[in-house]
Amino acid sequence: MTPQEIAGLGPALTQFLRPLGGCFSECRLLDHIEIYCRGLLSDLDRKSVEPIALAAGSAVRALQVFLRHGVWDRQRLRDLLQQRVAQHHAPAPGQPRGVEDPGAIGLIDETSVVKKGTKTPGVQRQYCGAVGKIENGIVTVHLCYSHGDFKTVLDSDLFLPKCWSDDRQRCREADIPDDLIDRPKTAIALDQVRHALGNGVRFDWITFDEGYGKAPAFLFGLDGLGQSWIGEVPKSFCCWPTLPQYHSQRREFASKKVCNVVRWSPAFIYQSWQSFPIACETAEPVVWDVKATQVHLAKGDYPTDRTYWLIVAWNRATDEYKHFLSNAPPHTALDLLLRVAFRRFKIEHLFRLAKGEVGLSHFEGRSYVGLMRHMILCQTVLLFLAEQTRRPACVSAVEGRGEEAAPHDGAVGRRTQRRWCPPA
């Protein structure tokens, strides 16, 4: 970015936040959100309340009250951000697409943050993907959005472990509402998709990893929402390569693990491997060899009437296998399914940006309200960054209002001249 574009970020942020003012009960709270968002955009080592307030020359206590006790509507803010994505960044219905454009993709995944102590809401010893082992930390579930080179986070929720849900006194001390209980991560993700659809966001595809694909109820839940999906499933996931002749408990009529279907079913044995290069975010394309067929899933004790795609992808270089399921129609092009399935890995890049550059993992506090508000403000900043990256000429919006772009010394317009601007 040029110095002029960097200087324009200040006024651009002010303009971006202005339509969100209806979420706040007082004008001074809008001032606080601007201070907090500027802190998340800065190069501070820790982007929690105290460092942000001190760097901005603001009272630490005032920013703490804003985050935990201030009267503002986090859920309405989330709705406004989702509606903004739907109105300004989603492809128009019926719009012609290029051959390589899979459309708008919803990406479901979770991320974890290692925490010390026992007071952070939702903290317990559990598997933390951030370190790849069982550790003391919290897990949050996210719904992200990707279309072309645009990607952002649409929704974030805390996974509340059962030990917290069963101890309501502990929950009240952490400001956790009484109606928030332990739920499977798949149920949280389904609610996030349902809410985004209600705000006008439309997905051509939903994709996810095997942590969500292992739950048939989650897959059928997406079917019920009318969503096309493709996701990874564990090799132990069961299906029928063909409809069983009888409904029986006998072994030969039972559903089979997908790893055995791939190994022994005639539908796979007599297929040749097809090679597909898959583009990566920051590396050379990876070639995957692929076989695919139609299978029936298990719904209760019975096979589904309709068929689903079962795809096995093999990386010869690493001898890694991945198994994917999809509810796409049988005539769907296989290369399209693969492009969508492997698009899920873009979310890892988004999480790295959110944690490393925006401070998603920097929350320090004992309040559920504070944690959720920190996450929605991180989402706000991520959407702002996605828009500015997509439209690098950050000063264009300022020039369109007839205002002068702020000089590169932190002065960002009349209303915010005394406030701190993030270093370039």
C-alpha positions as CSV (number, residue, x, y, z in Angstrom):
1,M,0.0,0.0,0.0
2,T,1.2,3.5,-0.7
3,P,1.6,6.1,2.1
4,Q,-1.6,7.9,0.8
5,E,-3.6,4.6,1.0
6,I,-2.3,3.9,4.5
7,A,-3.2,7.5,5.6
8,G,-6.7,6.9,4.2
9,L,-7.2,3.9,6.6
10,G,-8.1,6.2,9.4
11,P,-11.0,8.0,7.7
12,A,-12.0,4.7,6.1
13,L,-12.4,3.0,9.5
14,T,-14.4,5.9,10.8
15,Q,-16.8,5.7,7.8
16,F,-17.0,1.9,8.1
17,L,-18.0,2.1,11.8
18,R,-20.6,4.9,11.4
19,P,-23.5,2.7,10.2
20,L,-23.0,0.5,13.2
21,G,-23.9,3.3,15.6
22,G,-27.4,1.9,16.2
23,C,-26.0,-1.0,18.2
24,F,-24.9,1.4,20.9
25,S,-26.9,3.2,23.5
26,E,-24.6,6.2,23.8
27,C,-22.4,8.2,21.4
28,R,-19.4,7.7,23.7
29,L,-19.6,4.0,23.2
30,L,-19.1,4.5,19.5
31,D,-15.9,6.4,20.4
32,H,-14.8,3.4,22.4
33,I,-15.4,0.9,19.6
34,E,-13.2,3.1,17.3
35,I,-10.4,3.1,19.9
36,Y,-10.7,-0.7,20.4
37,C,-10.8,-1.4,16.6
38,R,-7.8,0.9,16.0
39,G,-6.0,-1.1,18.7
40,L,-6.8,-4.3,17.0
41,L,-5.4,-2.8,13.8
42,S,-2.2,-1.6,15.5
43,D,1.2,-3.4,15.9
44,L,0.8,-3.9,19.6
45,D,2.3,-7.2,20.9
46,R,-0.9,-7.9,23.0
47,K,-4.2,-6.5,21.8
48,S,-6.2,-6.8,25.0
49,V,-8.0,-3.9,26.9
50,E,-5.1,-2.6,28.9
51,P,-2.4,-2.3,26.1
52,I,-5.0,-0.8,23.7
53,A,-6.1,1.8,26.3
54,L,-2.6,2.8,27.3
55,A,-1.4,3.2,23.7
56,A,-4.5,5.3,22.9
57,G,-4.1,7.5,25.9
58,S,-7.5,6.4,27.2
59,A,-8.6,5.3,30.7
60,V,-8.1,1.6,31.1
61,R,-11.2,1.3,33.3
62,A,-13.4,3.1,30.8
63,L,-12.5,0.6,28.0
64,Q,-13.0,-2.3,30.5
65,V,-16.5,-1.1,31.3
66,F,-17.2,-0.6,27.5
67,L,-16.3,-4.3,26.8
68,R,-18.0,-5.9,29.8
69,H,-20.7,-3.6,31.1
70,G,-21.5,-1.1,28.3
71,V,-25.0,-1.2,27.0
72,W,-24.6,-2.3,23.4
73,D,-26.1,-5.1,21.2
74,R,-23.5,-7.6,20.1
75,Q,-26.0,-9.7,18.3
76,R,-27.3,-6.8,16.3
77,L,-23.8,-5.9,15.4
78,R,-23.2,-9.4,14.1
79,D,-26.5,-9.1,12.0
80,L,-25.4,-5.8,10.5
81,L,-22.0,-7.3,9.5
82,Q,-23.6,-10.3,7.9
83,Q,-26.1,-8.1,6.1
84,R,-23.2,-6.0,4.8
85,V,-21.5,-9.1,3.4
86,A,-24.8,-10.2,1.8
87,Q,-25.4,-6.8,0.2
88,H,-22.0,-5.9,-1.0
89,H,-19.8,-9.0,-1.3
90,A,-22.1,-11.8,-2.4
91,P,-22.4,-12.7,-6.1
92,A,-25.7,-11.5,-7.6
93,P,-28.3,-14.3,-8.4
94,G,-28.0,-15.4,-11.9
95,Q,-24.7,-13.7,-12.5
96,P,-22.5,-15.5,-15.1
97,R,-19.5,-17.1,-13.5
98,G,-16.1,-18.2,-14.8
99,V,-15.3,-21.9,-15.1
100,E,-13.0,-21.7,-12.1
101,D,-15.5,-19.9,-9.9
102,P,-17.2,-22.3,-7.4
103,G,-19.4,-19.5,-6.0
104,A,-19.9,-18.4,-2.4
105,I,-18.6,-20.9,0.1
106,G,-19.4,-21.1,3.8
107,L,-16.5,-22.6,5.8
108,I,-17.2,-24.2,9.2
109,D,-14.3,-24.8,11.6
110,E,-13.2,-24.3,15.2
111,T,-10.1,-22.8,16.7
112,S,-8.6,-23.0,20.1
113,V,-6.6,-20.7,22.5
114,V,-4.4,-22.0,25.3
115,K,-5.3,-20.3,28.6
116,K,-3.9,-20.5,32.1
117,G,-6.1,-20.8,35.2
118,T,-9.7,-21.8,35.5
119,K,-11.6,-18.5,35.2
120,T,-11.7,-17.8,31.5
121,P,-15.2,-18.8,30.3
122,G,-15.3,-22.3,28.9
123,V,-11.7,-23.2,29.8
124,Q,-10.8,-26.8,30.6
125,R,-8.3,-29.4,29.5
126,Q,-9.4,-30.4,26.0
127,Y,-7.9,-31.0,22.6
128,C,-6.5,-27.7,21.3
129,G,-5.7,-27.7,17.6
130,A,-3.4,-24.7,18.0
131,V,-0.9,-26.9,19.8
132,G,-2.0,-30.3,18.5
133,K,-2.6,-31.9,21.9
134,I,-4.7,-31.9,25.1
135,E,-4.1,-28.6,26.8
136,N,-5.9,-26.1,29.1
137,G,-7.8,-23.8,26.8
138,I,-11.0,-22.6,25.2
139,V,-12.5,-23.7,21.9
140,T,-14.6,-21.4,19.7
141,V,-16.7,-22.4,16.6
142,H,-16.7,-20.1,13.6
143,L,-18.6,-19.7,10.3
144,C,-16.5,-18.0,7.6
145,Y,-17.3,-16.8,4.1
146,S,-15.2,-17.0,1.0
147,H,-15.9,-15.8,-2.5
148,G,-13.0,-15.4,-4.9
149,D,-10.3,-13.5,-3.1
150,F,-12.7,-12.1,-0.5
151,K,-12.9,-14.0,2.9
152,T,-14.1,-13.0,6.3
153,V,-15.6,-14.4,9.5
154,L,-19.4,-14.3,9.7
155,D,-20.1,-15.7,13.2
156,S,-18.3,-16.9,16.3
157,D,-19.5,-18.8,19.4
158,L,-17.9,-20.3,22.5
159,F,-18.1,-24.0,22.9
160,L,-19.2,-24.5,26.5
161,P,-18.0,-27.8,28.0
162,K,-20.3,-30.0,30.1
163,C,-18.4,-29.3,33.3
164,W,-19.2,-25.6,32.9
165,S,-22.8,-26.2,31.9
166,D,-23.5,-28.4,34.9
167,D,-22.1,-25.7,37.3
168,R,-24.5,-22.8,36.9
169,Q,-23.0,-20.9,39.8
170,R,-19.6,-20.9,38.0
171,C,-21.4,-19.8,34.8
172,R,-23.1,-16.9,36.6
173,E,-19.7,-15.7,38.0
174,A,-18.4,-15.6,34.4
175,D,-21.6,-13.8,33.1
176,I,-22.7,-16.8,31.1
177,P,-26.4,-16.7,30.5
178,D,-28.6,-19.4,32.1
179,D,-29.9,-20.5,28.7
180,L,-26.5,-21.2,27.4
181,I,-25.8,-24.9,27.9
182,D,-23.4,-27.6,26.6
183,R,-24.2,-28.3,23.0
184,P,-22.4,-30.3,20.3
185,K,-20.2,-28.1,18.1
186,T,-22.2,-29.4,15.1
187,A,-25.4,-27.9,16.7
188,I,-23.6,-24.6,17.2
189,A,-22.5,-24.6,13.5
190,L,-26.0,-25.4,12.2
191,D,-27.4,-22.5,14.2
192,Q,-24.7,-20.2,12.7
193,V,-25.6,-21.3,9.2
194,R,-29.3,-20.8,9.9
195,H,-28.8,-17.3,11.3
196,A,-26.6,-16.2,8.4
197,L,-29.3,-17.4,5.9
198,G,-31.8,-15.4,7.8
199,N,-29.6,-12.3,7.3
200,G,-29.6,-12.8,3.5
201,V,-26.2,-14.6,3.2
202,R,-26.5,-17.2,0.5
203,F,-24.0,-20.1,0.2
204,D,-23.4,-22.1,-3.0
205,W,-21.5,-24.6,-0.8
206,I,-20.9,-25.4,2.8
207,T,-17.6,-27.2,3.6
208,F,-16.1,-28.5,6.9
209,D,-13.6,-31.0,8.3
210,E,-14.1,-34.5,9.7
211,G,-14.8,-33.2,13.2
212,Y,-18.2,-32.1,11.8
213,G,-18.5,-34.6,9.0
214,K,-18.5,-37.5,11.4
215,A,-21.9,-36.6,12.7
216,P,-24.7,-37.7,10.3
217,A,-27.2,-35.5,12.1
218,F,-25.2,-32.5,11.1
219,L,-25.1,-33.6,7.4
220,F,-28.9,-34.2,7.4
221,G,-29.4,-30.8,9.2
222,L,-27.6,-29.1,6.3
223,D,-29.9,-31.1,3.9
224,G,-32.9,-29.7,5.8
225,L,-31.7,-26.2,5.2
226,G,-31.4,-26.8,1.5
227,Q,-27.7,-26.3,1.5
228,S,-25.2,-28.0,-0.9
229,W,-22.3,-29.2,1.0
230,I,-19.0,-31.2,0.8
231,G,-16.9,-32.1,3.8
232,E,-14.3,-34.4,5.0
233,V,-15.3,-37.5,7.0
234,P,-13.3,-40.0,9.0
235,K,-12.3,-43.3,7.5
236,S,-14.6,-45.0,10.1
237,F,-17.7,-43.2,8.7
238,C,-20.3,-45.8,7.6
239,C,-22.3,-46.0,4.4
240,W,-23.7,-48.5,1.8
241,P,-22.1,-48.7,-1.6
242,T,-25.3,-50.3,-2.8
243,L,-28.7,-50.7,-1.2
244,P,-28.8,-53.8,0.9
245,Q,-31.0,-56.6,-0.3
246,Y,-32.7,-57.0,3.1
247,H,-33.0,-54.9,6.3
248,S,-31.2,-57.4,8.5
249,Q,-28.7,-57.5,11.4
250,R,-26.5,-59.9,9.4
251,R,-23.0,-58.7,8.7
252,E,-23.3,-58.8,4.9
253,F,-26.2,-56.4,4.9
254,A,-24.7,-53.9,7.4
255,S,-23.3,-50.5,6.4
256,K,-19.5,-50.5,5.7
257,K,-16.7,-48.1,6.8
258,V,-15.7,-45.8,3.9
259,C,-12.1,-47.1,4.1
260,N,-13.4,-50.6,3.4
261,V,-15.7,-49.4,0.7
262,V,-12.8,-47.7,-1.1
263,R,-10.7,-50.8,-0.7
264,W,-13.1,-53.6,-1.6
265,S,-16.2,-52.2,-3.4
266,P,-16.3,-52.9,-7.2
267,A,-17.3,-49.3,-7.7
268,F,-13.8,-48.3,-6.6
269,I,-11.7,-51.4,-7.5
270,Y,-12.4,-51.1,-11.2
271,Q,-11.9,-47.3,-11.4
272,S,-8.6,-45.7,-12.5
273,W,-7.2,-42.8,-10.4
274,Q,-7.7,-39.3,-11.8
275,S,-5.1,-36.7,-11.1
276,F,-6.2,-33.1,-10.0
277,P,-3.8,-30.3,-9.1
278,I,-5.2,-28.3,-6.1
279,A,-4.0,-24.7,-5.7
280,C,-2.7,-23.8,-2.2
281,E,-2.7,-20.4,-0.5
282,T,1.0,-19.9,-0.1
283,A,2.6,-22.9,-1.9
284,E,2.8,-24.7,-5.2
285,P,-0.3,-26.7,-6.3
286,V,-0.6,-30.2,-4.8
287,V,-1.6,-33.1,-7.0
288,W,-4.2,-35.4,-5.6
289,D,-5.3,-38.7,-7.2
290,V,-9.0,-39.2,-6.9
291,K,-11.7,-41.9,-7.2
292,A,-15.5,-41.3,-6.6
293,T,-18.8,-43.0,-6.6
294,Q,-22.4,-42.7,-5.3
295,V,-23.3,-44.2,-1.9
296,H,-26.2,-44.3,0.6
297,L,-25.8,-42.9,4.1
298,A,-27.2,-44.4,7.2
299,K,-30.2,-42.5,8.6
300,G,-31.0,-44.3,11.8
301,D,-30.9,-48.0,11.0
302,Y,-31.9,-47.5,7.4
303,P,-30.1,-46.4,4.3
304,T,-31.1,-43.1,2.7
305,D,-33.2,-43.3,-0.5
306,R,-31.1,-40.7,-2.2
307,T,-27.4,-41.1,-2.9
308,Y,-24.4,-39.0,-1.9
309,W,-20.9,-38.6,-3.4
310,L,-18.1,-40.5,-1.7
311,I,-14.7,-39.2,-2.9
312,V,-11.3,-40.6,-1.9
313,A,-8.3,-38.4,-2.5
314,W,-4.7,-39.7,-2.3
315,N,-1.6,-37.7,-2.1
316,R,1.1,-39.9,-3.6
317,A,3.9,-37.7,-2.3
318,T,2.9,-38.1,1.3
319,D,0.7,-41.2,1.1
320,E,-2.1,-39.2,2.8
321,Y,-5.7,-40.2,2.2
322,K,-8.8,-38.0,2.6
323,H,-12.4,-39.1,2.4
324,F,-15.1,-36.6,1.4
325,L,-18.9,-36.8,1.2
326,S,-21.2,-34.4,-0.6
327,N,-24.9,-34.1,-1.3
328,A,-24.3,-32.5,-4.7
329,P,-26.3,-34.0,-7.7
330,P,-24.6,-37.0,-9.3
331,H,-23.9,-35.1,-12.5
332,T,-21.8,-32.5,-10.7
333,A,-18.3,-32.1,-12.1
334,L,-15.7,-33.9,-10.0
335,D,-13.1,-31.1,-10.3
336,L,-15.6,-28.6,-9.0
337,L,-16.3,-30.7,-5.9
338,L,-12.5,-31.0,-5.3
339,R,-12.0,-27.2,-5.6
340,V,-14.7,-26.6,-3.1
341,A,-13.5,-29.4,-0.7
342,F,-10.0,-28.1,-0.6
343,R,-11.1,-24.5,-0.3
344,R,-11.7,-25.2,3.4
345,F,-8.0,-24.8,4.0
346,K,-8.3,-21.1,3.3
347,I,-9.8,-20.8,6.7
348,E,-6.5,-21.7,8.3
349,H,-5.0,-18.7,6.6
350,L,-7.9,-16.6,7.9
351,F,-7.4,-17.9,11.5
352,R,-3.7,-17.1,11.3
353,L,-4.5,-13.5,10.3
354,A,-7.2,-13.2,13.0
355,K,-4.9,-14.5,15.7
356,G,-1.6,-13.0,14.7
357,E,-2.6,-9.6,13.2
358,V,-6.0,-8.8,14.7
359,G,-5.7,-10.3,18.2
360,L,-8.5,-12.8,18.2
361,S,-6.5,-14.9,20.7
362,H,-5.4,-12.0,22.9
363,F,-8.5,-11.7,25.1
364,E,-7.7,-11.6,28.8
365,G,-10.6,-11.6,31.2
366,R,-13.1,-13.7,33.1
367,S,-16.3,-12.5,31.5
368,Y,-18.3,-14.3,28.8
369,V,-19.8,-11.0,27.7
370,G,-16.3,-9.5,27.3
371,L,-15.0,-12.5,25.4
372,M,-17.9,-12.5,22.9
373,R,-17.7,-8.8,22.4
374,H,-13.9,-9.1,21.8
375,M,-14.6,-11.7,19.1
376,I,-17.3,-9.6,17.3
377,L,-15.0,-6.6,17.3
378,C,-12.3,-8.8,15.8
379,Q,-14.9,-9.9,13.1
380,T,-15.6,-6.2,12.5
381,V,-11.9,-5.5,11.9
382,L,-11.5,-8.5,9.7
383,L,-14.4,-7.4,7.5
384,F,-12.9,-3.9,7.3
385,L,-9.5,-5.3,6.3
386,A,-11.1,-7.6,3.7
387,E,-12.9,-4.7,2.1
388,Q,-9.7,-2.5,2.1
389,T,-7.7,-5.4,0.6
390,R,-10.3,-5.9,-2.1
391,R,-10.4,-2.2,-2.8
392,P,-6.8,-0.9,-2.1
393,A,-7.6,2.7,-2.9
394,C,-8.6,3.3,0.7
395,V,-8.9,7.1,0.2
396,S,-11.5,6.8,-2.5
397,A,-14.4,6.8,0.0
398,V,-13.0,9.8,1.7
399,E,-12.5,11.7,-1.5
400,G,-16.1,10.7,-2.5
401,R,-17.3,12.7,0.5
402,G,-15.3,15.7,-0.4
403,E,-13.0,15.4,2.6
404,E,-9.3,15.5,2.6
405,A,-7.3,12.4,3.4
406,A,-5.7,12.5,6.8
407,P,-1.9,13.1,6.9
408,H,0.2,10.2,8.0
409,D,0.6,11.4,11.6
410,G,-2.6,9.9,13.1
411,A,-5.0,12.8,12.6
412,V,-8.0,11.1,11.1
413,G,-10.7,13.7,10.7
414,R,-12.3,16.3,12.9
415,R,-14.2,13.8,15.1
416,T,-11.1,11.7,15.9
417,Q,-8.2,14.2,15.7
418,R,-7.3,13.6,19.4
419,R,-7.4,9.9,19.2
420,W,-4.6,7.5,18.6
421,C,-4.2,6.0,15.1
422,P,-2.5,2.6,14.6
423,P,1.1,2.8,13.4
424,A,1.6,2.0,9.8
